Every structure is written in structure tokens, then in C-alpha cells.
Amino acid sequence: MRTFLTIDYAEARRAIDVIVEKALQMQKPAVIAVADCHGELIAFARMDGAPVSSIRVAANKAWTAARERKPTKDIGDKVKHPEKGFDIAYYGDPKFVGWGGGIPVWKDGEVVGAVAVSGLPSVEDIALATLGVESITASGKSQSHKSAHSAAPPAMPESAP
């Protein structure tokens, strides 16, 4: 069985708390999503006054950043590139987004999750998401979880002579 590193709930919650605190200082409401290494939500928050439309966008930014293992802005820039651009539908799933604000969390050379912020201008979404990522990577721990998918067939026990 293959073992995946992924962030845990305590790390996800810490990222949300750090982002909410900073957003409150800025007096700007945001939507925050933290996903595991597969892009599935671990924790989520919508601050009072944050746009309802940003709920799905934040979740999709976290999903995209974890799945593609790159910031969502990079994907959006590539899609919009005049010579090298392509339709975002190329990715084959309507969850993929290219707006800035989804940042993967890297530990030990692997993406262990993603933090995303939505509801503010892209540059602010990115800055807040980066703050959340830093709160996770500074902790130095991630949980190992066994995947339901085997990377290789199980070894057969040797039979006794």
C-alpha cells in the first residue's frame, strides 16, 4: 500500500485561524478552504460579510492547487497566455480554476495539501493563502495516511519447506 503525507485537521485549523486574524486586521472578509493532498476539504471558513459566490471558488482553488501541485494563479496565467494558452476545460473537470489564491503545501518534496482564499482581489487572496501555507510548513509535521489504492501487489509470504 502507498502511504501519502497529508496535513491534519490541527494544521488546517491553524492556517484558517492565522488567515482570519489577518483578514480581520485588514477589515476584509474572506472565504478560506484547506484541503488534503487529494484536494478534498479538511477545514473551511466563511467570514461574516464574505461573498456567498466565493464559497465554491475557495473550495475549488484548494482542490486545484492540491491536484495540480501548483498555485492556481500559475494555471490561470498559462490559460490566458496569448501564444501558449488553452481553454481551462482542457483539464477535464469544472472544478479547475485559474484565479489566484490557491497555494499547494509542500513538505519533504510532496504536496501534502493546499490552502485557498477567495472573496478579495487576487493579490490579497494569494497573500493570505501564503500566510496560511507558512503556518503549516513552519509546524514541521504532517500525518501519514495509507491510501486505499495499492502501489504494488502485496508480497506473498514464503512457504516453509
Summary of the structure (lengths in Angstrom):
residues: 161
radius of gyration: 17.7
end to end distance: 28.3
largest distance: 74.1
contacts: 530
relative contact order: 0.23
helix: 39%
strand: 22%
